[in-house]
Amino acid sequence: MEYQIVLTLALAVVVGLALGLLGGGGSILMVPLLTYVAGMEPKEAIAASLFVVGVTSLVSTVAHARAGNVRWRTGLVFGAAGMAGALLGGLVGGHLPGTLLMVAFALMMVATAVTMIRGRRGGGEGHAAHGSPPLRRIVLDGLAVGAVTGLVGAGEGSSSCPPSCCSAVWPCPRRWAPPCW
């Protein structure tokens, strides 16, 4: 048991470093770590990973805010919509078996990889040159990302950052300001 705790903590540090370097994907790394190494049930691992990634994002937002990479209005609207979506996703996820949640989690990983491999659509900076995307888009994206995040425990970094990169909604430094503000 002691070996398992030490291994989990060491791997959690690696996840933290990856999150800091890449700007997203903490839950995609934490859920398997907590499930398969720490031995947590999938529902517990999902909730714990969201807490860990949330604290990490909050702390790193300070540095991004100082660098001017945070669009507060966009981030707060996206975040509020994301919380509403996460509540709904969490309520649904609470009624699903852990195995189904892990399959959905794996599909989320594949979808994220495909989105990142496909690359940018359109080639330009989209709304970046004209300010924030339309309010409707921010709210709908936030609801969708929140619902996925609440359901499978991954989504904030993995479903909002790569798609914003690929659709060129925000310029790159702004995209990666946690949580992709």
Buried (B, 14 or more C-beta within 10 A) or exposed (E): EEEEEEEBEEBBEEBBEBBBEEBBBBBBBBBBBBBEBBEBEBBBBBBBBBEBBBEBBEEBBEEBBEEEBBBEEBBBBBBBBBBBBBEBBBEEBEEBEBEEBBEBBEEBBEBBEEBBEEEEEEEEBBBBEEEBBEEEBBBEBBBBBBBBBBBBBBBBBBBBBBBBBBBBBBBEEBBBBBBBB
